[in-house]
Amino acid sequence: MLKPILLVEDNPKDLELTLIALEKSQLANEVIVLRDGAEAIDYLNCQGAFASRPSGNPAVILLDLKLPKVDGLEVLRHIRDNPSLTGQPVVMLTSSREEQDLVRSYELGVNAYVVKPVEFNEFVRAISDLGIFWAVLNEPPPGSIRYVRRS
């Protein structure tokens, strides 16, 4: 079974565009969508509504910076402070071009910081490239399940 891609995004338009872009990249990974940082933490800890979810970490977390309840930086801090999430790839996917957000994200250990392009085709291409990189090209830690691309 392939590891899912965890997408944490509260903006309905950005969510729809991201899902379209991931679909166009023809990845077979399931995409799990969460709408706020508190849900993301519950999912990653297998608690609350996610207490009975299958164990294991996602292939990658695409994490919005500006989230309700718990913001993306706090979710990232939680991930990096949790020994069971060591090595978990996290991509900050945000509209923020603020230098302080970029610096803080890298200080907390984000793997990549991607500013969402405004133009639709650029956005689709950027998300597709992200999905292919993390689910196909990136060499996962030992014991992870590798994705084999459909032809």
VEXMAR-401241 format. One record per residue (C-alpha): y, x negated, z negated; residue in three letters. Coordinates in Angstrom, 1 decimal, padded with zeros to 4 digits, m for minus. Layout:
<nodes>
+--------+--------+--------+------+
|      Y |      X |      Z | resn |
+--------+--------+--------+------+
|      Y |      X |      Z |  ALA |
...
+--------+--------+--------+------+
</nodes>
This chain:
<nodes>
+--------+--------+--------+------+
|      Y |      X |      Z | resn |
+--------+--------+--------+------+
|  000.0 |  000.0 |  000.0 |  MET |
|  003.4 | m001.3 |  000.9 |  LEU |
|  006.1 | m001.8 | m001.7 |  LYS |
|  008.9 |  000.7 | m001.4 |  PRO |
|  012.6 |  000.0 | m000.8 |  ILE |
|  014.7 |  001.3 | m003.6 |  LEU |
|  018.1 |  002.6 | m002.4 |  LEU |
|  020.6 |  003.4 | m005.1 |  VAL |
|  023.5 |  005.2 | m003.5 |  GLU |
|  025.7 |  008.1 | m004.6 |  ASP |
|  027.8 |  008.6 | m001.5 |  ASN |
|  026.1 |  011.3 |  000.7 |  PRO |
|  027.5 |  009.9 |  004.0 |  LYS |
|  026.5 |  006.3 |  003.2 |  ASP |
|  023.1 |  007.5 |  002.1 |  LEU |
|  022.5 |  009.3 |  005.3 |  GLU |
|  023.6 |  006.4 |  007.4 |  LEU |
|  021.5 |  003.9 |  005.5 |  THR |
|  018.4 |  006.1 |  005.8 |  LEU |
|  019.0 |  006.5 |  009.6 |  ILE |
|  019.4 |  002.7 |  009.9 |  ALA |
|  016.2 |  002.0 |  008.0 |  LEU |
|  014.4 |  004.5 |  010.1 |  GLU |
|  015.6 |  002.8 |  013.3 |  LYS |
|  014.3 | m000.6 |  012.0 |  SER |
|  010.8 |  001.0 |  012.1 |  GLN |
|  009.8 | m000.2 |  008.7 |  LEU |
|  006.8 |  001.5 |  007.2 |  ALA |
|  008.0 |  001.1 |  003.6 |  ASN |
|  008.8 |  004.2 |  001.7 |  GLU |
|  012.4 |  004.5 |  000.8 |  VAL |
|  013.0 |  005.8 | m002.8 |  ILE |
|  016.5 |  007.2 | m003.2 |  VAL |
|  018.3 |  007.3 | m006.5 |  LEU |
|  021.9 |  008.6 | m007.0 |  ARG |
|  023.1 |  006.8 | m010.1 |  ASP |
|  022.6 |  003.7 | m012.1 |  GLY |
|  021.0 |  005.5 | m015.1 |  ALA |
|  018.3 |  006.8 | m012.7 |  GLU |
|  017.8 |  003.3 | m011.3 |  ALA |
|  017.2 |  001.9 | m014.8 |  ILE |
|  014.8 |  004.7 | m015.7 |  ASP |
|  012.9 |  004.1 | m012.4 |  TYR |
|  012.6 |  000.3 | m013.0 |  LEU |
|  011.5 |  000.8 | m016.6 |  ASN |
|  009.0 |  003.6 | m015.7 |  CYS |
|  010.7 |  005.9 | m018.2 |  GLN |
|  012.2 |  009.4 | m018.3 |  GLY |
|  011.6 |  011.3 | m015.1 |  ALA |
|  009.8 |  008.2 | m013.7 |  PHE |
|  007.4 |  007.6 | m016.7 |  ALA |
|  004.4 |  008.5 | m014.5 |  SER |
|  005.4 |  006.7 | m011.4 |  ARG |
|  003.0 |  004.0 | m010.0 |  PRO |
|  003.6 |  000.6 | m011.6 |  SER |
|  005.1 | m002.3 | m009.7 |  GLY |
|  008.5 | m003.3 | m008.4 |  ASN |
|  010.1 | m002.4 | m005.1 |  PRO |
|  010.2 | m004.8 | m002.1 |  ALA |
|  014.0 | m004.9 | m002.5 |  VAL |
|  016.7 | m002.9 | m004.3 |  ILE |
|  019.7 | m001.9 | m002.2 |  LEU |
|  022.3 | m001.3 | m004.9 |  LEU |
|  025.7 |  000.3 | m004.5 |  ASP |
|  028.4 | m001.3 | m006.7 |  LEU |
|  030.3 |  001.8 | m007.7 |  LYS |
|  027.8 |  004.2 | m009.1 |  LEU |
|  028.2 |  007.1 | m011.6 |  PRO |
|  026.8 |  006.9 | m015.2 |  LYS |
|  025.9 |  003.2 | m015.0 |  VAL |
|  027.6 |  001.0 | m012.3 |  ASP |
|  025.8 | m001.4 | m010.1 |  GLY |
|  026.8 | m004.5 | m012.0 |  LEU |
|  025.3 | m003.1 | m015.2 |  GLU |
|  022.1 | m002.2 | m013.3 |  VAL |
|  022.0 | m005.7 | m011.9 |  LEU |
|  022.5 | m007.1 | m015.5 |  ARG |
|  019.6 | m005.0 | m016.7 |  HIS |
|  017.4 | m006.3 | m013.9 |  ILE |
|  018.2 | m009.9 | m014.6 |  ARG |
|  017.8 | m009.5 | m018.3 |  ASP |
|  014.3 | m007.8 | m018.0 |  ASN |
|  011.4 | m010.3 | m017.8 |  PRO |
|  009.2 | m007.8 | m015.9 |  SER |
|  011.8 | m007.8 | m013.1 |  LEU |
|  012.1 | m011.5 | m012.7 |  THR |
|  012.4 | m012.5 | m009.1 |  GLY |
|  013.2 | m008.9 | m008.0 |  GLN |
|  015.3 | m009.1 | m004.8 |  PRO |
|  018.6 | m007.2 | m005.2 |  VAL |
|  021.1 | m006.7 | m002.4 |  VAL |
|  024.5 | m005.3 | m003.5 |  MET |
|  025.4 | m002.9 | m000.7 |  LEU |
|  029.0 | m001.9 | m001.2 |  THR |
|  032.4 | m000.9 |  000.3 |  SER |
|  034.2 | m003.3 | m002.1 |  SER |
|  035.7 | m006.4 | m000.7 |  ARG |
|  037.3 | m007.3 | m004.0 |  GLU |
|  036.7 | m010.9 | m004.9 |  GLU |
|  036.0 | m010.1 | m008.5 |  GLN |
|  033.2 | m007.8 | m007.6 |  ASP |
|  031.7 | m010.5 | m005.3 |  LEU |
|  032.0 | m013.2 | m007.9 |  VAL |
|  030.6 | m011.1 | m010.7 |  ARG |
|  027.7 | m010.0 | m008.6 |  SER |
|  026.7 | m013.6 | m007.9 |  TYR |
|  027.2 | m014.6 | m011.5 |  GLU |
|  024.7 | m011.9 | m012.5 |  LEU |
|  022.2 | m013.1 | m010.0 |  GLY |
|  022.4 | m010.9 | m006.9 |  VAL |
|  020.5 | m012.2 | m003.9 |  ASN |
|  023.0 | m011.0 | m001.3 |  ALA |
|  026.3 | m009.1 | m001.2 |  TYR |
|  026.8 | m007.0 |  001.9 |  VAL |
|  030.0 | m005.1 |  002.6 |  VAL |
|  029.2 | m001.8 |  004.4 |  LYS |
|  030.7 | m001.9 |  007.9 |  PRO |
|  033.0 |  001.0 |  008.8 |  VAL |
|  031.8 |  001.3 |  012.5 |  GLU |
|  028.6 |  003.3 |  012.8 |  PHE |
|  026.7 |  000.9 |  015.1 |  ASN |
|  027.6 | m002.1 |  013.0 |  GLU |
|  026.5 | m000.3 |  009.9 |  PHE |
|  023.1 |  000.6 |  011.5 |  VAL |
|  022.6 | m002.9 |  012.7 |  ARG |
|  023.5 | m004.4 |  009.3 |  ALA |
|  021.1 | m002.1 |  007.4 |  ILE |
|  018.3 | m002.6 |  010.0 |  SER |
|  018.8 | m006.4 |  009.6 |  ASP |
|  018.6 | m006.2 |  005.8 |  LEU |
|  015.5 | m004.1 |  005.9 |  GLY |
|  013.7 | m006.4 |  008.4 |  ILE |
|  014.7 | m009.5 |  006.4 |  PHE |
|  013.6 | m008.3 |  003.0 |  TRP |
|  010.5 | m006.3 |  004.0 |  ALA |
|  009.3 | m008.6 |  006.9 |  VAL |
|  010.8 | m012.0 |  007.0 |  LEU |
|  011.3 | m012.8 |  003.3 |  ASN |
|  008.4 | m014.6 |  001.8 |  GLU |
|  007.5 | m012.5 | m001.3 |  PRO |
|  006.3 | m014.0 | m004.6 |  PRO |
|  002.5 | m014.7 | m004.9 |  PRO |
|  000.5 | m011.5 | m005.3 |  GLY |
|  003.0 | m009.3 | m003.4 |  SER |
|  001.9 | m007.2 | m000.5 |  ILE |
|  003.3 | m008.4 |  002.8 |  ARG |
|  004.5 | m005.9 |  005.5 |  TYR |
|  002.9 | m006.1 |  008.9 |  VAL |
|  005.4 | m004.8 |  011.6 |  ARG |
|  004.2 | m001.9 |  013.8 |  ARG |
|  004.3 | m002.6 |  017.5 |  SER |
+--------+--------+--------+------+
</nodes>
